[in-house]
Structures are given as structure tokens and as C-alpha cells.
Amino acid sequence: MPGYVIGNFFAYSIINAFTPGPGNILALNTVTNYGWKKGKPLFLGIFTGYYVVQILCAVFVFGVSTFLPAVLGIMKYIGAAYILWLAFHIAVSRPEENCMEKSASFTKGFFLQFVNVKIYLFGITALTGYITDFSTSFGVLFLFELVIATIGTIATTTWVGLGLLIQRAYQKYYRPINIILAFTLLECVYGMLK
């Protein structure tokens, strides 16, 4: 696998994982409202759910590559369209006020990931856009999904750890941060379709 592909895979993965999404926002909101100790069950649920969903994405992509290999090429373009949409959405988005969550349970964090469309698209797009051109073996797909889930867990942990600091900085400098992230995603699309 060429170095530029791995570089683009990691750039896409890091940007996607660190940008605001349901898991990151809920984690930030929870640590802000409940603190680390009371929020731990929810954080563990978010992390566990992330790994389970990414394993499901690996199974899905492996199934498609095994039984419908021609669809992988189409999925790459669907993934590119998703990244373009994500870049646009990030570039024009504004910080939102988050409502106060009422509970910080493991099940709430875990099941959030099963309805978190962002991480499904993230996992499937990363595999079909960067990995399946070089390997469709289940072991390789599984390994890269574990990498994605680990990056996602690190990102959510960062949102938890930096809590209000990130929220304040993002709210103050959201426009230039979002534009830089959007342009980086455009480079990822270019690398994907090259």
C-alpha cells in the first residue's frame, strides 16, 4: 500500500474522529455536567459501542467485496461524495448549544453508537476509499477498523479530557478551524479518487 494512501487514510480518520459528532458532543456535555467520575459509565459505553460498530462495518465491507465486488468501486464514489458533503458541512457549520443530558449510563453511550450514522459512514468510507483497492481480506479490514475505532476512542477521550477548553476555543475560532478541516478533507477526496 503506497504511503500517500496510508497518509490520506490517517488524515481522513483523524479529522473525522476529532470533529464534533454525537459521541464527542455527548461526552463533552457529560463531562461538563457530571464530571469524570459520574460520566465514566457513559464514556465506556461510547468506546465499546464504537468498536462493535466498526467490526460490523468490516463484516459489511468484507461481505460486499466477497459477494458483490463490483459494488466496491461504486462505494468508493459514494464515500467520496460523503466526504465532500462532510467537508462542506464542516466549513459552514457553527457551534451549537448543547442541551443538558439527564443520565450518564453505559447503555446510553453504547446504544448511541448504533444510531450514530457518522461512524458507520466513517468506517465504510475509510475501507472502500483507501483499503479495498489493496486488500479485501477480512483480517486487513478488521485491523483497519480497529485502528479507526482506536482513533475514535482517542478523539472522544480528548473531548472528555479537554472538556470546556476545547468548547471555548472551538466556539471562538470555529470558522478558521472548520475551513482548515474542510480543505484537508478535500485533499483526502483527491487522494481517494487519484
Buried (B, 14 or more C-beta within 10 A) or exposed (E): EEEEBEBBBBBBBBBBBBBBBBBBBBBBBBBBBBEEEEBBBBBBBBBBBBBBBBBBBBBBBBEBBEEEEEEBEEBBEBBBEBBBEBBEEBBEBEEEEBEEBEEBEBEBBBEBBEEBEBBBBBBBBBBBBBBBBEBBEBEBBBBBBBBBBBBBBEBBBBBBEBBEEBBEEBEEEBEEBBBEBBEBBBBBBEBBEE
